[in-house]
Amino acid sequence: MRNQQRPAAFPQAEEQLKTNGVPLALATDDDYVVRVVSGKVTCTGALIEEDRVLTAHHCLAVRGSGGEMLSSDVRAEEVRVELGGDHFAWGEVGVRAVLAPTCGYAAGDGDIAILVLERRLVGVPTRPPRLDERPAVGQVMEPVGFGRCFNSGAMRRTVREGGPIDQVMDTRFRLDASICPGDSGGPVVDKERGEIVGVISQAVMDGNETTLGRAEFTRVDAWRALFTQAKFVSDGMSPNELPPVECGRSASQK
């Protein structure tokens, strides 16, 4: 399966150190990148507001008995967000709502989700998504993730080698990048402007974290409706009161 793109989620195989408090003195500018844990699956996310985390939809898909991704989302209470850049988290917070499109359960179109947290993380840095401008060919991107390849050490936040975008599609874009299992959901940052432009979705991976492989990312600007709904839920609206964010060209609202 060396040359086949696959979702970059990492099945968690060990318990993580958990703390109830959030020692704000430990927070650094890079701590907007967080770890998203759903059962035995570990992914990456980005804190875009004090109570909202951007990640990949396939990270929240229910798994079948063989580990396959099913077309339904896990319950919000089954997800937690861990803080800090090292293998062991220095804090964590629960999730009260999972918002995602009606596709993207196994990557591809719609592989984006927003988690609304149980509480606001005051003092922890955030990073804004760029929603009013589509990515362009030639822009240099920098992925960030908590993934671990076979030749990696302990799982920790890592800035991956990226490069210029060479293909832009309706809801996704592609470039060659070094991606490891567990990087899914991580932010793809415009290296010049520092804004989040996309979400790590899937990539060709060979187990070596230095290998550049074909990688695909979800455009955040193509799913502005999802960000609007997340704000409504943050302000107190129930997710059940909101219409589904449908897939297809209409979802991009260009």
BELZIGI-V683371 format. One record per backbone hydrogen bond with DSSP energy under -0.5 kcal/mol. NH is the residue of the N-H (numbers start at 1). CO is the residue of the C=O. If there is no record, write none. Layout:
# BELZIGI-V683371
nh,co
NH,CO
NH,CO
This chain:
# BELZIGI-V683371
nh,co
4,1
6,203
8,201
9,7
10,42
12,10
12,40
23,21
23,90
24,22
26,23
27,24
31,28
32,29
33,30
34,32
34,45
35,82
36,43
37,35
37,80
38,36
38,41
39,78
41,38
42,10
43,36
44,184
45,34
46,54
47,32
48,46
48,52
49,52
52,49
53,115
54,46
55,113
59,56
60,57
61,58
62,72
64,68
67,64
70,62
72,70
74,60
78,75
79,76
80,37
81,93
82,35
83,91
89,17
90,83
91,83
92,19
93,81
95,79
96,116
97,116
99,114
101,112
102,245
106,107
107,104
111,108
112,110
113,55
114,99
115,53
116,97
116,114
117,51
117,115
118,94
121,50
122,120
124,121
127,47
130,196
131,129
138,165
139,136
141,163
142,189
144,187
145,158
146,182
148,181
151,207
152,149
157,85
158,145
160,143
160,158
163,141
165,139
166,174
167,174
169,172
173,217
174,167
175,215
177,213
178,161
179,177
182,8
183,180
184,8
185,200
186,183
188,198
189,142
189,187
190,195
191,140
191,189
194,190
196,128
197,188
197,195
198,188
199,218
200,186
201,216
202,216
203,6
204,214
205,203
209,207
211,208
213,177
213,211
215,175
216,202
217,173
218,199
219,171
220,197
223,220
224,221
226,223
227,223
228,224
229,225
230,226
231,227
232,228
233,229
234,230
235,231
236,233
237,232
241,238
242,239
246,244
251,248
252,249
253,250
